[in-house]
Amino acid sequence: MKTIKFIICLLFGLMFINAGLDKFFHYMPMPEITEDQKKIFGAIMELGWLLPLVATVEIIGGLLFIFPKTRALGAIVILPVMVGIVLHNVYRAPSSTGISISLVLFVINIWMLFDNGKKYKALIS
């Protein structure tokens, strides 16, 4: 079971590292997006600082998520980005397969939060 969990966390972390690096280097092809999504992306690009911030959080969170010692911190770091991904896919792209992928990733993130719950007790109390 430990090996399966490590492989899942490795793939999860690598997906976020890849997504973050793509925001800096633009090496993956852009899928077809709707006019509504183009407006949202244009607003994000207009801010200038938001996309590099999200990319940095994705890279750092992905790296932290891979290693068992830092996985609890990585799960917290990735959580706000993951919530944004799920909400975007539910409300802005409801017919795409992105919903199922984002929900699977969200479940993995929640699983790791619960799996490392004892590490968070000091933060709560």
DSSP file (Angstrom, degrees, kcal/mol; ACC not computed):
  #  RESIDUE AA STRUCTURE BP1 BP2  ACC     N-H-->O    O-->H-N    N-H-->O    O-->H-N    TCO  KAPPA ALPHA  PHI   PSI    X-CA   Y-CA   Z-CA
    1    1 A M     >        0   0    0      0, 0.0     4,-2.4     0, 0.0     5,-0.2   0.000 360.0 360.0 360.0 -36.0    0.0    0.0    0.0
    2    2 A K  H  >  +     0   0    0      1,-0.2     4,-2.3     2,-0.2     5,-0.1   0.887 360.0  50.4 -63.0 -38.1    2.9    2.4    0.7
    3    3 A T  H  > S+     0   0    0      2,-0.2     4,-2.4     1,-0.2    -1,-0.2   0.905 110.3  49.0 -67.1 -41.3    4.3    1.9   -2.8
    4    4 A I  H  > S+     0   0    0      2,-0.2     4,-2.5     1,-0.2    -2,-0.2   0.919 111.7  49.4 -63.9 -43.6    0.9    2.6   -4.4
    5    5 A K  H  X S+     0   0    0     -4,-2.4     4,-2.6     1,-0.2    -2,-0.2   0.905 111.0  50.1 -62.7 -41.1    0.5    5.8   -2.3
    6    6 A F  H  X S+     0   0    0     -4,-2.3     4,-2.7     2,-0.2    -2,-0.2   0.922 110.9  48.7 -63.5 -43.1    4.0    6.9   -3.2
    7    7 A I  H  X S+     0   0    0     -4,-2.4     4,-2.5     2,-0.2     5,-0.2   0.914 112.5  48.2 -63.6 -42.9    3.3    6.3   -6.9
    8    8 A I  H  X S+     0   0    0     -4,-2.5     4,-2.5     1,-0.2    -2,-0.2   0.927 114.7  45.5 -62.6 -44.9    0.0    8.2   -6.7
    9    9 A C  H  X S+     0   0    0     -4,-2.6     4,-2.8     2,-0.2    -2,-0.2   0.869 111.3  53.1 -67.8 -36.1    1.7   11.1   -4.9
   10   10 A L  H  X S+     0   0    0     -4,-2.7     4,-2.7    -5,-0.2    -2,-0.2   0.942 112.1  44.2 -61.9 -48.3    4.6   11.1   -7.3
   11   11 A L  H  X S+     0   0    0     -4,-2.5     4,-2.2     2,-0.2    -2,-0.2   0.908 113.7  51.0 -64.5 -41.8    2.2   11.4  -10.3
   12   12 A F  H  X S+     0   0    0     -4,-2.5     4,-1.8    -5,-0.2    -2,-0.2   0.951 113.2  45.4 -58.3 -50.7    0.1   14.0   -8.6
   13   13 A G  H  X S+     0   0    0     -4,-2.8     4,-2.5     1,-0.2    -2,-0.2   0.899 111.9  51.1 -61.9 -42.2    3.3   16.1   -7.8
   14   14 A L  H  X S+     0   0    0     -4,-2.7     4,-2.6     1,-0.2    -1,-0.2   0.859 106.3  55.6 -65.4 -34.8    4.7   15.7  -11.3
   15   15 A M  H  X S+     0   0    0     -4,-2.2     4,-2.3     2,-0.2    -1,-0.2   0.915 111.6  43.5 -62.7 -41.7    1.4   16.9  -12.8
   16   16 A F  H  X S+     0   0    0     -4,-1.8     4,-2.5     2,-0.2    -2,-0.2   0.879 112.6  51.4 -73.5 -36.9    1.5   20.1  -10.8
   17   17 A I  H  X S+     0   0    0     -4,-2.5     4,-2.7     2,-0.2     5,-0.2   0.933 112.4  47.8 -61.6 -44.4    5.2   20.6  -11.5
   18   18 A N  H  X S+     0   0    0     -4,-2.6     4,-2.2     2,-0.2    -2,-0.2   0.916 111.8  49.3 -61.8 -44.8    4.5   20.2  -15.2
   19   19 A A  H  X S+     0   0    0     -4,-2.3     4,-1.2     1,-0.2    -1,-0.2   0.903 113.2  47.3 -63.4 -40.8    1.5   22.6  -15.0
   20   20 A G  H  X S+     0   0    0     -4,-2.5     4,-0.8     1,-0.2     3,-0.3   0.923 112.1  48.3 -66.6 -44.5    3.6   25.2  -13.2
   21   21 A L  H >X S+     0   0    0     -4,-2.7     4,-2.7     1,-0.2     3,-0.6   0.864 106.9  57.6 -63.9 -35.1    6.6   24.9  -15.6
   22   22 A D  H 3X S+     0   0    0     -4,-2.2     4,-2.4     1,-0.2    -1,-0.2   0.835  98.9  59.5 -65.1 -31.3    4.2   25.2  -18.6
   23   23 A K  H 3< S+     0   0    0     -4,-1.2    -1,-0.2    -3,-0.3    -2,-0.2   0.799 114.6  36.8 -66.9 -26.6    3.0   28.5  -17.2
   24   24 A F  H << S+     0   0    0     -4,-0.8    -2,-0.2    -3,-0.6    -1,-0.2   0.860 131.8  24.9 -88.8 -40.6    6.6   29.8  -17.4
   25   25 A F  H  < S-     0   0    0     -4,-2.7    -3,-0.2     0, 0.0    -2,-0.2   0.566  84.6-143.6-108.6 -10.9    7.8   28.1  -20.6
   26   26 A H     <  +     0   0    0     -4,-2.4    -4,-0.1    -5,-0.3    -3,-0.1   0.900  46.7 144.0  49.9  55.3    4.6   27.4  -22.6
   27   27 A Y        +     0   0    0      2,-0.1    -1,-0.1    -6,-0.0    -5,-0.1   0.547  46.3  78.1-100.6  -9.5    5.7   24.1  -24.1
   28   28 A M  S    S-     0   0    0     -6,-0.1     2,-0.1     1,-0.0     0, 0.0  -0.799  88.7-107.1 -99.5 143.6    2.3   22.3  -24.0
   29   29 A P        -     0   0    0      0, 0.0    -2,-0.1     0, 0.0    -1,-0.0  -0.404  32.8-117.7 -68.7 143.4   -0.3   23.0  -26.7
   30   30 A M        -     0   0    0     -2,-0.1     3,-0.1    -4,-0.1     2,-0.0  -0.648  26.9-132.2 -79.2 131.7   -3.3   25.1  -25.6
   31   31 A P        -     0   0    0      0, 0.0     2,-0.2     0, 0.0    -1,-0.1  -0.326  38.6 -80.0 -74.2 166.8   -6.6   23.3  -25.9
   32   32 A E        -     0   0    0     -2,-0.0     2,-0.3     1,-0.0     0, 0.0  -0.502  55.9-168.1 -65.8 131.7   -9.6   24.9  -27.5
   33   33 A I        -     0   0    0     -2,-0.2    60,-0.0    -3,-0.1     2,-0.0  -0.893  18.4-111.7-125.0 156.7  -11.2   27.3  -25.0
   34   34 A T     >  -     0   0    0     -2,-0.3     4,-2.0    58,-0.1     5,-0.1  -0.247  32.9-105.7 -78.5 169.4  -14.6   29.1  -25.0
   35   35 A E  H  > S+     0   0    0      1,-0.2     4,-2.0     2,-0.2     5,-0.1   0.882 122.4  54.8 -61.9 -38.7  -15.0   32.9  -25.3
   36   36 A D  H  > S+     0   0    0      1,-0.2     4,-1.9     2,-0.2    -1,-0.2   0.911 108.7  47.2 -61.5 -43.2  -15.8   32.9  -21.6
   37   37 A Q  H  > S+     0   0    0      1,-0.2     4,-2.8     2,-0.2    -1,-0.2   0.852 108.0  56.3 -68.1 -33.8  -12.6   31.2  -20.7
   38   38 A K  H  X S+     0   0    0     -4,-2.0     4,-2.3     2,-0.2    -1,-0.2   0.886 106.9  50.1 -63.8 -38.2  -10.7   33.6  -23.0
   39   39 A K  H  X S+     0   0    0     -4,-2.0     4,-2.1     2,-0.2    -2,-0.2   0.919 112.0  47.2 -64.9 -43.4  -12.0   36.5  -21.0
   40   40 A I  H  X S+     0   0    0     -4,-1.9     4,-2.2     2,-0.2    -2,-0.2   0.936 113.6  47.3 -63.6 -46.6  -11.0   34.9  -17.7
   41   41 A F  H  X S+     0   0    0     -4,-2.8     4,-2.5     1,-0.2    -1,-0.2   0.879 110.6  53.2 -63.7 -37.5   -7.5   34.1  -19.1
   42   42 A G  H  X S+     0   0    0     -4,-2.3     4,-1.9     2,-0.2    -1,-0.2   0.895 108.5  49.7 -63.5 -39.9   -7.2   37.6  -20.4
   43   43 A A  H  X S+     0   0    0     -4,-2.1     4,-1.3     2,-0.2    -2,-0.2   0.897 111.1  49.2 -65.9 -39.7   -8.0   39.1  -17.0
   44   44 A I  H  X S+     0   0    0     -4,-2.2     4,-1.1     1,-0.2     7,-0.4   0.914 112.2  48.2 -64.8 -42.4   -5.4   36.8  -15.4
   45   45 A M  H  < S+     0   0    0     -4,-2.5    -1,-0.2     1,-0.2    -2,-0.2   0.836 105.2  60.0 -67.3 -32.2   -2.8   37.9  -17.9
   46   46 A E  H  < S+     0   0    0     -4,-1.9    -1,-0.2     1,-0.2    -2,-0.2   0.848  99.1  57.3 -64.3 -34.7   -3.8   41.5  -17.4
   47   47 A L  H  < S-     0   0    0     -4,-1.3     2,-0.9    -3,-0.3    -1,-0.2   0.877  86.3-164.0 -65.6 -37.1   -2.8   41.2  -13.7
   48   48 A G  S  < S+     0   0    0     -4,-1.1    -1,-0.1     1,-0.2    -2,-0.1  -0.137  74.1  57.7  85.1 -41.7    0.7   40.1  -14.6
   49   49 A W  S  > S+     0   0    0     -2,-0.9     4,-1.5     2,-0.1    -1,-0.2   0.656  89.1  72.0 -96.9 -17.6    1.7   38.7  -11.2
   50   50 A L  H  > S+     0   0    0     -6,-0.4     4,-2.6     2,-0.2     5,-0.2   0.921  94.7  49.3 -71.1 -45.2   -1.1   36.1  -10.7
   51   51 A L  H  > S+     0   0    0     -7,-0.4     4,-2.5     1,-0.2     5,-0.2   0.920 112.3  47.2 -64.4 -44.7    0.0   33.5  -13.2
   52   52 A P  H  > S+     0   0    0      0, 0.0     4,-2.3     0, 0.0    -1,-0.2   0.875 112.5  52.0 -63.1 -33.4    3.7   33.4  -12.1
   53   53 A L  H  X S+     0   0    0     -4,-1.5     4,-2.5     2,-0.2    -2,-0.2   0.942 111.4  45.0 -65.5 -47.0    2.4   33.2   -8.5
   54   54 A V  H  X S+     0   0    0     -4,-2.6     4,-2.6     1,-0.2    -1,-0.2   0.910 113.3  51.6 -62.7 -41.7    0.1   30.2   -9.3
   55   55 A A  H  X S+     0   0    0     -4,-2.5     4,-2.3    -5,-0.2    -1,-0.2   0.912 110.6  47.8 -61.8 -42.8    2.9   28.6  -11.3
   56   56 A T  H  X S+     0   0    0     -4,-2.3     4,-2.8     2,-0.2     5,-0.3   0.917 111.9  49.3 -64.9 -43.3    5.4   28.9   -8.4
   57   57 A V  H  X S+     0   0    0     -4,-2.5     4,-2.8     1,-0.2     5,-0.3   0.899 111.2  50.7 -63.0 -40.2    2.8   27.5   -5.9
   58   58 A E  H  X S+     0   0    0     -4,-2.6     4,-2.4     2,-0.2    -2,-0.2   0.919 113.1  45.0 -63.6 -43.2    2.2   24.6   -8.2
   59   59 A I  H  X S+     0   0    0     -4,-2.3     4,-2.3     2,-0.2    -2,-0.2   0.951 118.0  42.1 -66.7 -49.3    5.9   23.8   -8.6
   60   60 A I  H  X S+     0   0    0     -4,-2.8     4,-2.6     1,-0.2     5,-0.2   0.936 117.1  47.6 -64.6 -45.9    6.7   24.1   -4.9
   61   61 A G  H  X S+     0   0    0     -4,-2.8     4,-2.2    -5,-0.3    -1,-0.2   0.889 111.6  51.1 -62.2 -39.8    3.5   22.3   -3.8
   62   62 A G  H  X S+     0   0    0     -4,-2.4     4,-1.2    -5,-0.3    -1,-0.2   0.906 111.1  47.7 -64.1 -42.3    4.2   19.5   -6.4
   63   63 A L  H  X S+     0   0    0     -4,-2.3     4,-1.0     1,-0.2     3,-0.4   0.925 113.7  47.1 -64.0 -44.2    7.8   19.1   -5.1
   64   64 A L  H  < S+     0   0    0     -4,-2.6    10,-0.3     1,-0.2     6,-0.3   0.865 108.2  56.9 -64.3 -35.6    6.6   19.0   -1.5
   65   65 A F  H  < S+     0   0    0     -4,-2.2    -1,-0.2     9,-0.2    -2,-0.2   0.788  99.4  60.0 -68.2 -28.3    3.8   16.5   -2.3
   66   66 A I  H  < S+     0   0    0     -4,-1.2    -1,-0.2    -3,-0.4    -2,-0.2   0.908  94.2  67.7 -68.4 -43.0    6.2   14.0   -3.8
   67   67 A F  S >X S-     0   0    0     -4,-1.0     3,-1.0    -3,-0.2     4,-0.8  -0.665  76.4-140.1 -89.3 129.3    8.3   13.4   -0.7
   68   68 A P  T 34 S+     0   0    0      0, 0.0     3,-0.4     0, 0.0     4,-0.4   0.816 100.3  57.2 -55.9 -33.8    6.6   11.7    2.3
   69   69 A K  T 34 S+     0   0    0      1,-0.2     4,-0.2     2,-0.1     3,-0.2   0.831 119.2  29.4 -68.4 -31.8    8.3   13.9    4.8
   70   70 A T  T <> S+     0   0    0     -3,-1.0     4,-2.4    -6,-0.3    -1,-0.2   0.298  89.5 103.4-110.3   8.1    6.9   17.1    3.3
   71   71 A R  H  X S+     0   0    0     -4,-0.8     4,-2.4    -3,-0.4     5,-0.2   0.852  77.1  56.7 -62.7 -36.6    3.7   15.7    1.8
   72   72 A A  H  > S+     0   0    0     -4,-0.4     4,-1.4     1,-0.2    -1,-0.2   0.920 111.1  43.3 -62.3 -43.5    1.5   17.2    4.6
   73   73 A L  H  > S+     0   0    0      1,-0.2     4,-2.5     2,-0.2    -2,-0.2   0.898 112.5  53.5 -67.6 -40.7    2.8   20.7    3.8
   74   74 A G  H  X S+     0   0    0     -4,-2.4     4,-2.4   -10,-0.3    -9,-0.2   0.871 105.1  54.3 -61.5 -37.7    2.5   20.1    0.0
   75   75 A A  H  X S+     0   0    0     -4,-2.4     4,-1.2     1,-0.2    -1,-0.2   0.873 111.4  45.0 -65.3 -36.6   -1.1   19.1    0.4
   76   76 A I  H  < S+     0   0    0     -4,-1.4    -2,-0.2     2,-0.2    -1,-0.2   0.901 113.2  50.1 -71.9 -40.8   -1.9   22.4    2.2
   77   77 A V  H  < S+     0   0    0     -4,-2.5     4,-0.5     1,-0.2    -2,-0.2   0.896 114.9  43.4 -64.7 -40.7    0.1   24.4   -0.3
   78   78 A I  H  X S+     0   0    0     -4,-2.4     4,-2.7     1,-0.2     3,-0.4   0.745  93.5  84.6 -77.1 -24.2   -1.7   22.8   -3.3
   79   79 A L  H  X S+     0   0    0     -4,-1.2     4,-2.6     1,-0.2     5,-0.2   0.869  88.6  47.2 -53.7 -48.7   -5.2   22.9   -1.8
   80   80 A P  H  > S+     0   0    0      0, 0.0     4,-2.0     0, 0.0    -1,-0.2   0.898 115.1  47.0 -62.3 -37.3   -6.2   26.5   -2.8
   81   81 A V  H  > S+     0   0    0     -4,-0.5     4,-2.3    -3,-0.4    -2,-0.2   0.912 112.1  51.1 -65.5 -42.4   -5.0   25.9   -6.4
   82   82 A M  H  X S+     0   0    0     -4,-2.7     4,-2.5     2,-0.2    -1,-0.2   0.893 108.3  51.2 -63.9 -41.0   -6.9   22.6   -6.4
   83   83 A V  H  X S+     0   0    0     -4,-2.6     4,-2.7    -5,-0.2     5,-0.2   0.920 110.6  49.7 -61.9 -43.4  -10.1   24.3   -5.2
   84   84 A G  H  X S+     0   0    0     -4,-2.0     4,-2.4    -5,-0.2    -2,-0.2   0.887 110.2  50.4 -62.1 -39.3   -9.7   26.9   -8.0
   85   85 A I  H  X S+     0   0    0     -4,-2.3     4,-2.4     2,-0.2    -2,-0.2   0.932 112.7  45.8 -64.3 -46.0   -9.1   24.2  -10.6
   86   86 A V  H  X S+     0   0    0     -4,-2.5     4,-2.4     2,-0.2     5,-0.2   0.943 114.2  47.8 -63.6 -47.8  -12.2   22.3   -9.5
   87   87 A L  H  X S+     0   0    0     -4,-2.7     4,-2.6     1,-0.2     5,-0.4   0.902 111.9  50.3 -61.9 -40.8  -14.4   25.4   -9.4
   88   88 A H  H  X>S+     0   0    0     -4,-2.4     4,-2.6    -5,-0.2     5,-0.8   0.934 112.9  46.0 -61.9 -45.3  -13.2   26.5  -12.8
   89   89 A N  H  <5S+     0   0    0     -4,-2.4     4,-0.5     3,-0.2     7,-0.2   0.847 115.4  46.5 -68.8 -32.8  -14.0   23.1  -14.3
   90   90 A V  H  <5S+     0   0    0     -4,-2.4    -2,-0.2    -5,-0.2    -1,-0.2   0.924 125.5  27.4 -73.7 -44.2  -17.4   22.9  -12.7
   91   91 A Y  H  <5S+     0   0    0     -4,-2.6    -2,-0.2    -5,-0.2    -3,-0.2   0.779 131.7  30.6 -93.3 -27.7  -18.6   26.4  -13.5
   92   92 A R  T  <5S+     0   0    0     -4,-2.6    -3,-0.2    -5,-0.4   -55,-0.2   0.681 130.7  25.5-107.4 -20.7  -16.7   27.3  -16.7
   93   93 A A    > < +     0   0    0     -5,-0.8     3,-1.3    -4,-0.5     6,-0.3  -0.390  66.5 155.0-139.2  59.4  -16.2   24.0  -18.5
   94   94 A P  T 3  S+     0   0    0      0, 0.0    -1,-0.1     0, 0.0    -5,-0.1   0.710  73.0  50.4 -67.0 -20.1  -19.0   21.7  -17.4
   95   95 A S  T 3  S+     0   0    0     -3,-0.1     2,-0.1     4,-0.0    -5,-0.1   0.536  92.0  96.4 -94.3  -4.8  -18.9   19.4  -20.5
   96   96 A S  S X  S-     0   0    0     -3,-1.3     3,-0.9    -7,-0.2     4,-0.4  -0.338  81.9-120.0 -84.9 165.2  -15.2   18.8  -20.6
   97   97 A T  T 3> S+     0   0    0      1,-0.2     4,-1.8     2,-0.2     3,-0.2   0.532  99.2  89.3 -76.5  -5.7  -13.3   15.8  -19.2
   98   98 A G  H 3> S+     0   0    0      1,-0.2     4,-2.8     2,-0.2    -1,-0.2   0.803  78.0  62.1 -61.2 -29.2  -11.4   18.3  -17.0
   99   99 A I  H <> S+     0   0    0     -3,-0.9     4,-2.5    -6,-0.3    -1,-0.2   0.946 105.0  44.7 -62.5 -48.1  -14.1   17.9  -14.3
  100  100 A S  H  > S+     0   0    0     -4,-0.4     4,-2.1    -3,-0.2    -2,-0.2   0.910 115.8  46.8 -66.1 -40.7  -13.4   14.2  -13.8
  101  101 A I  H  X S+     0   0    0     -4,-1.8     4,-2.4     2,-0.2    -1,-0.2   0.935 113.9  47.7 -65.4 -45.2   -9.6   14.7  -13.8
  102  102 A S  H  X S+     0   0    0     -4,-2.8     4,-2.3     1,-0.2    -2,-0.2   0.871 111.2  51.1 -66.4 -35.2   -9.8   17.7  -11.4
  103  103 A L  H  X S+     0   0    0     -4,-2.5     4,-2.4    -5,-0.2    -1,-0.2   0.895 109.3  50.3 -68.5 -38.7  -12.1   15.8   -9.1
  104  104 A V  H  X S+     0   0    0     -4,-2.1     4,-2.1     2,-0.2    -2,-0.2   0.932 113.0  46.5 -62.7 -44.8   -9.8   12.8   -9.0
  105  105 A L  H  X S+     0   0    0     -4,-2.4     4,-2.3     1,-0.2    -2,-0.2   0.882 111.4  52.3 -64.6 -37.4   -6.9   15.1   -8.2
  106  106 A F  H  X S+     0   0    0     -4,-2.3     4,-2.7     2,-0.2    -2,-0.2   0.904 108.3  50.4 -64.2 -41.6   -9.0   16.8   -5.5
  107  107 A V  H  X S+     0   0    0     -4,-2.4     4,-2.7     2,-0.2    -2,-0.2   0.901 109.8  50.9 -63.6 -40.7   -9.8   13.5   -3.9
  108  108 A I  H  X S+     0   0    0     -4,-2.1     4,-2.2     2,-0.2    -2,-0.2   0.923 110.9  49.1 -61.5 -43.6   -6.1   12.6   -3.8
  109  109 A N  H  X S+     0   0    0     -4,-2.3     4,-1.9     2,-0.2    -2,-0.2   0.931 112.9  46.1 -62.3 -46.1   -5.3   15.9   -2.2
  110  110 A I  H  X S+     0   0    0     -4,-2.7     4,-2.5     1,-0.2     5,-0.2   0.896 109.7  55.8 -63.4 -40.4   -8.1   15.5    0.4
  111  111 A W  H  X S+     0   0    0     -4,-2.7     4,-2.7     1,-0.2    -1,-0.2   0.921 108.9  46.7 -57.2 -45.4   -6.9   11.9    1.0
  112  112 A M  H  X S+     0   0    0     -4,-2.2     4,-1.6     2,-0.2    -1,-0.2   0.840 109.3  54.7 -69.4 -32.0   -3.4   13.2    1.8
  113  113 A L  H  < S+     0   0    0     -4,-1.9    -2,-0.2     2,-0.2    -1,-0.2   0.942 114.3  40.1 -63.3 -46.2   -4.8   15.9    4.1
  114  114 A F  H >< S+     0   0    0     -4,-2.5     3,-1.5     1,-0.2     4,-0.2   0.870 112.0  56.7 -69.5 -36.3   -6.7   13.2    6.1
  115  115 A D  H 3< S+     0   0    0     -4,-2.7     3,-0.2     1,-0.3    -1,-0.2   0.817 114.9  38.4 -64.4 -30.6   -3.8   10.8    5.9
  116  116 A N  T >X S+     0   0    0     -4,-1.6     3,-1.6     1,-0.2     4,-0.6   0.074  80.5 124.0-105.1  22.0   -1.5   13.4    7.5
  117  117 A G  H X>  +     0   0    0     -3,-1.5     3,-1.2     1,-0.3     4,-0.5   0.821  66.1  60.0 -54.9 -37.6   -4.1   14.7    9.9
  118  118 A K  H >4 S+     0   0    0      1,-0.3     3,-0.6    -3,-0.2     4,-0.3   0.781  98.4  59.6 -65.5 -24.5   -2.1   14.2   13.0
  119  119 A K  H <4 S+     0   0    0     -3,-1.6     3,-0.3     1,-0.2    -1,-0.3   0.726 103.1  52.9 -74.1 -20.5    0.6   16.5   11.7
  120  120 A Y  H XX S+     0   0    0     -3,-1.2     4,-1.6    -4,-0.6     3,-1.0   0.550  81.2  91.3 -90.8  -8.7   -1.9   19.4   11.5
  121  121 A K  H <X S+     0   0    0     -3,-0.6     4,-2.5    -4,-0.5    -1,-0.2   0.850  82.8  56.2 -58.3 -36.4   -3.1   19.0   15.2
  122  122 A A  H 34 S+     0   0    0     -4,-0.3    -1,-0.3    -3,-0.3    -2,-0.1   0.829 106.7  50.8 -65.4 -30.9   -0.5   21.6   16.3
  123  123 A L  H <4 S+     0   0    0     -3,-1.0    -1,-0.2    -4,-0.2    -2,-0.2   0.851 114.0  43.7 -72.6 -34.7   -1.9   24.1   13.9
  124  124 A I  H  <        0   0    0     -4,-1.6    -2,-0.2     1,-0.2    -1,-0.1   0.872 360.0 360.0 -80.9 -39.2   -5.5   23.6   15.1
  125  125 A S     <        0   0    0     -4,-2.5    -1,-0.2    -5,-0.2    -2,-0.2   0.479 360.0 360.0 -85.3 360.0   -4.9   23.6   18.8
